[in-house]
């Protein structure tokens, strides 16, 4: 989810309901809704609004302060901030982001310096969430260690992975190797972000892997694949069986 540049312009003109559109009913009755927040929420003025791809600030994001509460209003109560844009406004931007999310009672996971794991309780089930960011130096090893450390204390574990090559519709070898290592370490579900396009899904042993769900809220309109995103609905049953379904207006593989 990206709320700067042209998206910010549309927010100022038409509000957040226009941005989220018909997706809101998809989330209203869910126990937990998770997503990737692709940038900080700060009081700093936007520098990417009105910029062009040739400008150095085109990819430097900050989202309006009310964004956290707007996410909460739509039942998006958990976000990963482990990505390559969260530090666009430095440590102060990170602090403001965490404070804004906390004030809106939106949980967040992700540390720009190390891979981390968290757990949440949903209907008496303990769900572990571990973030991975390929742009951190030693994140591969740290993520696997975080999975192994957290897994014994939770009923199910999800990995959010910020990885891969932008605009490429197939996962690269490193993504596949890492996904399998995350599964072997104890992950039951791996969900990828960063490529901005939908990539294939895979079942490895008992682990479901979605290498990339593409864009959900973004202004990348030039290429057709970047205009598509998928929403993953996941049911965790107490019998330890699990089912999943992807819903999207785009072609899925």
C-alpha positions in Angstrom: 0.0 0.0 0.0 1.5 3.3 -1.1 -0.3 6.6 -0.1 2.0 9.3 -1.7 2.6 10.8 -5.1 -0.6 10.6 -7.3 -2.4 8.6 -4.6 -1.9 11.5 -2.2 -3.3 13.8 -4.8 -6.4 11.6 -5.2 -6.8 11.4 -1.4 -6.8 15.2 -1.2 -9.3 15.4 -4.0 -11.7 12.6 -3.1 -10.7 11.0 0.2 -9.7 7.5 1.3 -13.0 5.9 0.4 -12.3 6.7 -3.2 -8.8 5.1 -2.8 -10.1 1.9 -1.2 -13.2 1.7 -3.4 -15.1 -1.6 -3.4 -12.4 -3.5 -1.4 -13.7 -2.3 2.0 -16.4 -5.1 2.4 -13.7 -7.7 1.8 -12.1 -6.9 5.1 -15.0 -5.9 7.4 -15.7 -9.3 8.9 -12.2 -10.8 9.0 -10.4 -11.7 12.2 -7.2 -10.0 11.1 -6.2 -8.2 8.0 -2.5 -7.9 7.1 -0.7 -5.8 4.5 2.6 -4.2 3.5 2.8 -0.4 4.3 5.3 0.8 1.6 6.6 3.9 3.3 6.4 6.0 6.5 3.5 7.9 8.0 4.9 11.4 9.0 4.1 15.1 9.3 6.7 15.9 6.8 5.4 17.5 3.5 5.4 15.2 0.5 8.4 15.6 -1.9 7.1 13.0 -4.4 3.8 14.7 -5.0 3.9 16.2 -8.5 7.4 14.8 -9.2 8.4 12.9 -12.4 10.4 9.7 -12.7 13.5 11.8 -13.5 13.3 13.6 -10.1 15.4 12.2 -7.2 12.4 12.4 -4.8 10.0 10.4 -7.1 10.6 7.3 -4.9 10.8 9.1 -1.6 7.5 8.6 0.2 5.7 10.0 3.2 2.1 9.3 3.9 -0.5 11.6 5.5 -0.7 11.4 9.3 -4.3 10.3 9.2 -3.4 7.2 7.2 -3.0 4.9 10.2 -6.5 5.7 11.4 -7.9 5.3 7.9 -6.4 1.8 7.8 -7.9 0.9 11.2 -11.3 2.2 10.0 -11.2 -0.4 7.3 -10.1 -3.2 9.7 -6.5 -3.3 8.5 -5.1 -3.8 11.9 -1.7 -5.2 11.1 1.0 -4.0 8.7 4.5 -4.9 7.9 6.9 -2.0 7.7 9.9 -4.1 6.7 10.6 -2.7 3.2 12.9 -0.5 1.3 10.9 2.7 1.7 10.2 2.8 5.5 13.4 4.8 6.1 12.6 7.4 3.3 12.5 10.1 6.0 15.1 8.6 8.3 14.8 7.5 11.9 12.4 10.4 12.7 10.1 9.1 10.0 10.3 5.6 11.4 9.5 6.9 14.9 6.5 8.9 13.7 5.2 5.9 11.8 5.3 3.7 14.8 3.6 6.3 16.9 0.9 6.9 14.4 0.2 3.2 14.1 0.2 2.7 17.8 -2.2 5.6 18.3 -4.6 4.0 15.8 -4.2 0.6 17.4 -2.6 -0.9 14.3 0.0 -3.5 15.0 3.2 -3.3 13.1 6.2 -5.6 12.5 9.5 -4.8 10.9 12.8 -3.4 11.9 15.1 -1.7 9.4 18.1 -3.1 11.2 17.2 -6.7 11.9 14.6 -9.4 11.1 12.0 -9.7 13.9 9.2 -11.9 15.0 5.9 -11.1 16.8 2.8 -13.0 17.9 -0.8 -12.0 18.0 -3.8 -13.8 19.6 -6.9 -14.4 17.4 -9.8 -16.4 18.8 -7.6 -18.0 21.3 -5.1 -19.0 18.6 -1.5 -17.8 18.7 -0.3 -16.6 15.3 3.4 -15.8 14.8 4.5 -13.2 12.2 8.0 -12.9 11.0 9.2 -10.2 8.6 12.0 -10.6 6.1 13.7 -7.8 4.1 16.2 -8.7 1.4 17.7 -5.2 1.7 19.1 -5.9 5.1 22.6 -7.3 5.3 22.2 -10.5 7.3 18.5 -10.8 7.1 18.5 -14.4 5.6 20.1 -15.9 8.7 18.2 -13.7 11.1 14.9 -14.5 9.6 15.4 -18.2 9.9 16.6 -17.8 13.5 13.5 -15.7 14.2 11.2 -18.4 12.7 12.8 -21.2 14.7 12.7 -19.2 17.9 9.0 -18.1 17.6 7.5 -21.3 16.1 7.4 -23.4 19.3 5.2 -20.8 21.1 2.6 -20.3 18.4 0.0 -22.4 16.6 0.8 -21.1 13.2 3.5 -18.9 11.7 3.4 -16.4 8.7 6.4 -14.9 7.0 6.1 -11.5 5.2 8.9 -11.4 2.7 10.0 -8.2 1.0 12.1 -9.6 -1.8 12.5 -10.4 -5.5 12.9 -8.3 -8.7 10.6 -5.5 -9.4 8.2 -6.0 -12.4 9.3 -9.5 -13.0 6.4 -12.0 -13.0 8.4 -15.1 -12.0 10.2 -15.5 -8.7 14.0 -15.7 -8.9 16.1 -18.6 -7.5 16.9 -16.8 -4.3 13.2 -16.2 -3.5 12.5 -19.9 -4.1 15.4 -21.1 -2.0 14.5 -18.8 0.8 10.8 -19.7 0.7 11.7 -23.4 1.1 14.2 -22.6 4.0 11.5 -20.5 5.7 9.1 -23.5 5.4 11.7 -25.9 6.7 12.2 -23.6 9.7 8.5 -23.7 10.6 6.6 -21.2 8.4 3.1 -22.3 7.4 2.5 -19.4 5.0 4.9 -17.2 3.1 3.6 -14.0 1.5 5.8 -11.9 -0.7 5.9 -8.2 -1.5 8.1 -5.8 -3.5 7.9 -7.0 -7.2 4.7 -4.9 -7.7 3.3 -7.6 -10.0 1.6 -10.9 -9.2 4.0 -13.9 -9.1 3.0 -17.6 -8.9 1.9 -19.5 -5.9 3.5 -22.8 -4.7 2.8 -25.5 -2.2 6.1 -26.8 -0.6 5.5 -29.7 1.7 2.7 -28.3 3.9 3.6 -24.6 3.4 1.7 -22.3 1.1 3.9 -19.7 -0.7 2.7 -16.7 -2.6 5.8 -15.1 -4.1 4.1 -11.7 -4.7 0.5 -10.5 -4.5 1.3 -7.4 -6.7 0.0 -3.9 -5.9 -3.0 -3.2 -3.8 -2.9 0.6 -3.6 -0.4 2.2 -5.9 -0.1 4.7 -8.8 1.9 2.4 -11.1 -0.3 2.6 -14.1 2.1 2.4 -17.0 2.5 -1.4 -17.2 -0.6 -3.6 -17.2 0.7 -6.2 -14.7 1.4 -3.4 -12.1 -2.3 -2.4 -12.3 -3.3 -5.8 -10.8 -3.2 -7.0 -7.3 -4.4 -10.1 -5.4 -6.1 -10.5 -2.0 -5.3 -13.7 -0.1 -8.0 -15.1 2.1 -6.7 -17.6 4.6 -8.7 -19.8 6.9 -6.9 -21.4 9.8 -8.9 -24.3 11.1 -8.5 -25.8 14.6 -8.1 -29.2 13.1 -4.8 -27.8 11.8 -6.0 -28.0 8.2 -5.8 -24.8 6.2 -7.3 -23.6 3.0 -6.6 -20.5 0.9 -8.2 -18.6 -1.9 -6.9 -15.8 -4.1 -9.4 -13.3 -5.4 -8.4 -10.8 -8.1 -9.7 -9.3 -11.3 -6.4 -10.2 -12.9 -5.2 -13.5 -14.3 -3.6 -15.7 -11.6 -1.1 -18.5 -12.1 
